[in-house]
Amino acid sequence: MFEWAKEVEERGAGELLFTSMNHDGTKGGFANKALAKLSTLVNIPVIASGGAGSISHFTDTFTDGKADAALAASIFHFKEIEIKDLKQQLQKEGIPVRL
């Protein structure tokens, strides 16, 4: 997988969306070890996907996983986390967010 990521970067990809199928839907957190490895291998933004269940999971993926962006769906659709609350916490922790 990591070799393919480097190849698509060389072919002109502008960013990578990394979804861990082992984490997706679990709400147990993003695949931060794999994300960190991928983020250090390529020179384009890496977007974390799959596994978000709490605000701390986002903080962890930006710090430990070295992700440039992160996404989630159900936790926002079902109002388990409010986007404004997530953004406020990320800002408090010094992680840049769009307002």
BAVEX-664090 format. One record per atom (N, C-alpha, C): y, z, x; residue number from 1. Coordinates in pm, whole numbers, plus 50000, padded with zeros to 5 digits. Atoms other than C-alpha are relative to their C-alpha. Layout:
+-------+-------+-------+------+
| north |    up |  east | resi |
+-------+-------+-------+------+
|     Y |     Z |     X |  NUM |
...
+-------+-------+-------+------+
***
This chain:
+-------+-------+-------+------+
| north |    up |  east | resi |
+-------+-------+-------+------+
| 49882 | 50000 | 50082 |    1 |
| 50000 | 50000 | 50000 |    1 |
| 50126 | 50000 | 50087 |    1 |
| 49880 | 49990 | 49918 |    2 |
| 50250 | 50091 | 50273 |    2 |
| 50026 | 49870 | 50076 |    2 |
| 49982 | 50128 | 49932 |    3 |
| 50188 | 49765 | 50457 |    3 |
| 50063 | 49899 | 49905 |    3 |
| 49946 | 50092 | 50100 |    4 |
| 50261 | 49574 | 50136 |    4 |
| 50148 | 50030 | 49976 |    4 |
| 49860 | 49963 | 50020 |    5 |
| 50586 | 49766 | 50090 |    5 |
| 50087 | 49942 | 50111 |    5 |
| 49925 | 50055 | 49887 |    6 |
| 50701 | 49663 | 50436 |    6 |
| 50010 | 49848 | 49987 |    6 |
| 50000 | 50146 | 50015 |    7 |
| 50602 | 49303 | 50365 |    7 |
| 50098 | 49954 | 49891 |    7 |
| 49908 | 50043 | 50107 |    8 |
| 50794 | 49283 | 50036 |    8 |
| 50146 | 50023 | 50043 |    8 |
| 49865 | 49981 | 49945 |    9 |
| 51098 | 49427 | 50213 |    9 |
| 50037 | 49881 | 50088 |    9 |
| 49975 | 50113 | 49911 |   10 |
| 51068 | 49154 | 50476 |   10 |
| 50019 | 49870 | 49922 |   10 |
| 49986 | 50119 | 50085 |   11 |
| 51040 | 48896 | 50196 |   11 |
| 50126 | 50003 | 49915 |   11 |
| 49872 | 49997 | 50067 |   12 |
| 51372 | 49011 | 50054 |   12 |
| 50016 | 50097 | 49885 |   12 |
| 49985 | 49901 | 50108 |   13 |
| 51305 | 49293 | 49807 |   13 |
| 50121 | 50088 | 50029 |   13 |
| 49880 | 49919 | 49983 |   14 |
| 51619 | 49495 | 49748 |   14 |
| 49977 | 50148 | 49977 |   14 |
| 50038 | 49860 | 50025 |   15 |
| 51448 | 49817 | 49636 |   15 |
| 49855 | 50004 | 49958 |   15 |
| 50139 | 49982 | 50040 |   16 |
| 51105 | 49957 | 49559 |   16 |
| 49991 | 50107 | 49892 |   16 |
| 50030 | 49902 | 50103 |   17 |
| 50994 | 50131 | 49242 |   17 |
| 49859 | 50050 | 50026 |   17 |
| 50129 | 49940 | 49966 |   18 |
| 50713 | 50368 | 49338 |   18 |
| 49953 | 50088 | 49886 |   18 |
| 50059 | 49921 | 50107 |   19 |
| 50501 | 50492 | 49049 |   19 |
| 49862 | 50046 | 50043 |   19 |
| 50131 | 49946 | 49968 |   20 |
| 50211 | 50721 | 49129 |   20 |
| 49920 | 50012 | 49871 |   20 |
| 50083 | 49995 | 50122 |   21 |
| 49945 | 50661 | 48866 |   21 |
| 49927 | 50134 | 49989 |   21 |
| 50063 | 49868 | 50003 |   22 |
| 49790 | 50996 | 48965 |   22 |
| 50094 | 50108 | 49950 |   22 |
| 49901 | 49903 | 50044 |   23 |
| 50113 | 51175 | 48877 |   23 |
| 50061 | 49965 | 49865 |   23 |
| 49933 | 50047 | 50120 |   24 |
| 50240 | 50964 | 48588 |   24 |
| 49945 | 50069 | 49876 |   24 |
| 50039 | 49934 | 50124 |   25 |
| 50235 | 51154 | 48260 |   25 |
| 49953 | 50143 | 50015 |   25 |
| 50053 | 49865 | 49979 |   26 |
| 50125 | 51481 | 48418 |   26 |
| 50106 | 50108 | 49988 |   26 |
| 49888 | 49906 | 49998 |   27 |
| 50469 | 51645 | 48429 |   27 |
| 49982 | 50108 | 50108 |   27 |
| 50027 | 49907 | 49890 |   28 |
| 50348 | 51809 | 48751 |   28 |
| 50081 | 49972 | 50125 |   28 |
| 49917 | 50034 | 49884 |   29 |
| 50601 | 51650 | 48985 |   29 |
| 49968 | 49862 | 50054 |   29 |
| 50014 | 50132 | 49938 |   30 |
| 50649 | 51328 | 49176 |   30 |
| 49907 | 50008 | 50121 |   30 |
| 50089 | 50008 | 49883 |   31 |
| 50420 | 51214 | 49461 |   31 |
| 50086 | 50004 | 50128 |   31 |
| 49899 | 49989 | 49896 |   32 |
| 50660 | 51345 | 49724 |   32 |
| 49950 | 49970 | 50142 |   32 |
| 50050 | 50032 | 49865 |   33 |
| 50437 | 51314 | 50032 |   33 |
| 49995 | 49849 | 50020 |   33 |
| 50007 | 50146 | 49990 |   34 |
| 50374 | 50945 | 49964 |   34 |
| 50140 | 49940 | 49997 |   34 |
| 49862 | 50050 | 50007 |   35 |
| 50739 | 50890 | 49871 |   35 |
| 50071 | 50018 | 50134 |   35 |
| 49936 | 49975 | 49870 |   36 |
| 50857 | 51048 | 50197 |   36 |
| 49950 | 49902 | 50105 |   36 |
| 50056 | 50096 | 49905 |   37 |
| 50622 | 50829 | 50397 |   37 |
| 50057 | 49861 | 49976 |   37 |
| 49947 | 50132 | 50034 |   38 |
| 50735 | 50517 | 50213 |   38 |
| 50148 | 49990 | 50035 |   38 |
| 49856 | 50002 | 49974 |   39 |
| 51103 | 50608 | 50243 |   39 |
| 50033 | 49989 | 50148 |   39 |
| 49975 | 50011 | 49856 |   40 |
| 51077 | 50641 | 50620 |   40 |
| 49951 | 49867 | 50056 |   40 |
| 50055 | 50127 | 49954 |   41 |
| 50883 | 50314 | 50651 |   41 |
| 50092 | 49883 | 49971 |   41 |
| 49915 | 50113 | 50039 |   42 |
| 51128 | 50085 | 50470 |   42 |
| 50148 | 50036 | 50012 |   42 |
| 49855 | 49982 | 49987 |   43 |
| 51502 | 50036 | 50496 |   43 |
| 50073 | 49959 | 49873 |   43 |
| 49942 | 50030 | 50130 |   44 |
| 51565 | 49971 | 50126 |   44 |
| 49980 | 50121 | 49910 |   44 |
| 50015 | 49884 | 50089 |   45 |
| 51610 | 50220 | 49841 |   45 |
| 49862 | 50008 | 49936 |   45 |
| 50128 | 49971 | 50065 |   46 |
| 51297 | 50381 | 49699 |   46 |
| 50028 | 50084 | 49876 |   46 |
| 49981 | 49931 | 50128 |   47 |
| 51289 | 50489 | 49334 |   47 |
| 49869 | 50069 | 49964 |   47 |
| 50117 | 49920 | 50037 |   48 |
| 51049 | 50768 | 49236 |   48 |
| 49975 | 49988 | 49850 |   48 |
| 50039 | 50008 | 50141 |   49 |
| 50859 | 50733 | 48909 |   49 |
| 49863 | 50064 | 49983 |   49 |
| 50131 | 49945 | 50032 |   50 |
| 50575 | 50924 | 48750 |   50 |
| 49984 | 50144 | 50040 |   50 |
| 50032 | 49860 | 49974 |   51 |
| 50531 | 51297 | 48718 |   51 |
| 50108 | 50101 | 49967 |   51 |
| 49892 | 49906 | 50026 |   52 |
| 50867 | 51447 | 48623 |   52 |
| 49970 | 50087 | 49879 |   52 |
| 50021 | 49906 | 50110 |   53 |
| 50836 | 51758 | 48410 |   53 |
| 50103 | 50111 | 49998 |   53 |
| 49898 | 49895 | 49992 |   54 |
| 51121 | 51983 | 48522 |   54 |
| 50115 | 49952 | 50087 |   54 |
| 49884 | 50034 | 49917 |   55 |
| 51461 | 51970 | 48683 |   55 |
| 49965 | 50016 | 50148 |   55 |
| 50036 | 49980 | 49859 |   56 |
| 51314 | 52108 | 49005 |   56 |
| 49918 | 49884 | 50057 |   56 |
| 50075 | 50116 | 49952 |   57 |
| 51084 | 51806 | 49026 |   57 |
| 50095 | 49892 | 50052 |   57 |
| 49902 | 50097 | 49953 |   58 |
| 51391 | 51585 | 49061 |   58 |
| 50061 | 50047 | 50132 |   58 |
| 49945 | 49946 | 49876 |   59 |
| 51545 | 51811 | 49324 |   59 |
| 49901 | 49980 | 50114 |   59 |
| 50104 | 50013 | 49898 |   60 |
| 51217 | 51809 | 49515 |   60 |
| 49983 | 49855 | 50046 |   60 |
| 50024 | 50139 | 49960 |   61 |
| 51182 | 51432 | 49508 |   61 |
| 50116 | 49943 | 50082 |   61 |
| 49888 | 50044 | 49917 |   62 |
| 51531 | 51383 | 49651 |   62 |
| 49998 | 50067 | 50137 |   62 |
| 50000 | 49929 | 49872 |   63 |
| 51486 | 51645 | 49923 |   63 |
| 49869 | 49978 | 50075 |   63 |
| 50130 | 50012 | 49933 |   64 |
| 51114 | 51648 | 50007 |   64 |
| 49948 | 49857 | 50000 |   64 |
| 50052 | 50137 | 50012 |   65 |
| 51026 | 51298 | 49883 |   65 |
| 50092 | 49894 | 50057 |   65 |
| 49902 | 50091 | 49942 |   66 |
| 51339 | 51138 | 50031 |   66 |
| 50028 | 49878 | 49911 |   66 |
| 49973 | 50110 | 50093 |   67 |
| 51375 | 50922 | 49718 |   67 |
| 50151 | 49978 | 49990 |   67 |
| 49859 | 50037 | 50020 |   68 |
| 51702 | 50738 | 49665 |   68 |
| 50040 | 50011 | 49853 |   68 |
| 49978 | 49989 | 50144 |   69 |
| 51666 | 50750 | 49287 |   69 |
| 49870 | 50047 | 49937 |   69 |
| 50120 | 49955 | 50071 |   70 |
| 51424 | 50889 | 49030 |   70 |
| 50016 | 49967 | 49853 |   70 |
| 49994 | 50029 | 50143 |   71 |
| 51333 | 50804 | 48675 |   71 |
| 49894 | 50079 | 49926 |   71 |
| 50093 | 49933 | 50089 |   72 |
| 51157 | 50962 | 48384 |   72 |
| 50025 | 49948 | 49859 |   72 |
| 49983 | 50049 | 50137 |   73 |
| 51106 | 50884 | 48018 |   73 |
| 49978 | 50110 | 49897 |   73 |
| 50034 | 49913 | 50112 |   74 |
| 50928 | 51125 | 47788 |   74 |
| 50079 | 50131 | 50000 |   74 |
| 49928 | 49873 | 49998 |   75 |
| 51106 | 51439 | 47908 |   75 |
| 50141 | 49986 | 49945 |   75 |
| 49868 | 50025 | 50058 |   76 |
| 51434 | 51280 | 47802 |   76 |
| 49989 | 49961 | 49853 |   76 |
| 50020 | 50042 | 50140 |   77 |
| 51304 | 51116 | 47483 |   77 |
| 49974 | 50118 | 49908 |   77 |
| 50036 | 49883 | 50081 |   78 |
| 51162 | 51444 | 47360 |   78 |
| 50090 | 50120 | 50025 |   78 |
| 49897 | 49898 | 49976 |   79 |
| 51466 | 51642 | 47480 |   79 |
| 49946 | 50125 | 50070 |   79 |
| 50050 | 49888 | 49921 |   80 |
| 51261 | 51861 | 47713 |   80 |
| 50101 | 50037 | 50109 |   80 |
| 49892 | 49982 | 49904 |   81 |
| 51541 | 51815 | 47965 |   81 |
| 50117 | 49915 | 49951 |   81 |
| 49879 | 50076 | 50034 |   82 |
| 51896 | 51713 | 47882 |   82 |
| 50054 | 49936 | 50127 |   82 |
| 49952 | 50072 | 49883 |   83 |
| 52035 | 51451 | 48119 |   83 |
| 50122 | 50071 | 50060 |   83 |
| 49881 | 49931 | 49947 |   84 |
| 52366 | 51641 | 48148 |   84 |
| 49960 | 50124 | 50080 |   84 |
| 50047 | 49882 | 49928 |   85 |
| 52177 | 51955 | 48255 |   85 |
| 49940 | 49961 | 50136 |   85 |
| 50059 | 50048 | 49875 |   86 |
| 51982 | 51761 | 48516 |   86 |
| 50110 | 49961 | 50099 |   86 |
| 49892 | 50044 | 49912 |   87 |
| 52298 | 51602 | 48656 |   87 |
| 50079 | 50120 | 50054 |   87 |
| 49926 | 49881 | 49955 |   88 |
| 52477 | 51938 | 48671 |   88 |
| 49924 | 50074 | 50109 |   88 |
| 50080 | 49929 | 49899 |   89 |
| 52191 | 52100 | 48862 |   89 |
| 49993 | 49922 | 50131 |   89 |
| 50004 | 50081 | 49878 |   90 |
| 52161 | 51811 | 49107 |   90 |
| 50133 | 50010 | 50074 |   90 |
| 49869 | 49986 | 49936 |   91 |
| 52535 | 51831 | 49172 |   91 |
| 50012 | 50135 | 50068 |   91 |
| 49995 | 49866 | 49940 |   92 |
| 52508 | 52206 | 49234 |   92 |
| 49924 | 50007 | 50131 |   92 |
| 50084 | 50000 | 49880 |   93 |
| 52242 | 52134 | 49494 |   93 |
| 50044 | 49898 | 50103 |   93 |
| 49945 | 50094 | 49903 |   94 |
| 52456 | 51874 | 49668 |   94 |
| 49937 | 49863 | 49999 |   94 |
| 50064 | 50131 | 50012 |   95 |
| 52259 | 51574 | 49549 |   95 |
| 50094 | 49910 | 49919 |   95 |
| 49904 | 50086 | 50070 |   96 |
| 52491 | 51285 | 49453 |   96 |
| 49941 | 49942 | 49871 |   96 |
| 50041 | 50059 | 50128 |   97 |
| 52473 | 51169 | 49091 |   97 |
| 50118 | 49920 | 49943 |   97 |
| 49896 | 50072 | 50075 |   98 |
| 52661 | 50920 | 48876 |   98 |
| 50037 | 50083 | 49880 |   98 |
| 49955 | 49923 | 50115 |   99 |
| 52870 | 51088 | 48614 |   99 |
| 50022 | 49916 | 49879 |   99 |
+-------+-------+-------+------+
***
